[in-house]
Amino acid sequence: LSAFVLRCFLEADPYIDIDQNVLHRTYTWLK
């Protein structure tokens, strides 16, 4: 589920303001 959410956030990033730290922590956790 987290991978799906991360992908959605990355696709939506140009349209909404997403904290880059959240994206980085999610990506690191998935690895």
VENKA-V772477 format. One record per pair of residues at least 4 apart in sequence whose C-alpha atoms are under 7 Angstrom apart, sorted by the first residue. I is the first residue (numbers start at 1). J is the second residue. Records with the same first field share a line. If there is no record, write none. Layout:
I->J + J
This chain:
1->5
2->6
3->7
4->8
5->9
6->10 + 23
7->11
8->12
9->13
12->16
13->17 + 18
19->23
20->24
21->25
22->26
23->27
24->28
25->29
26->30
27->31
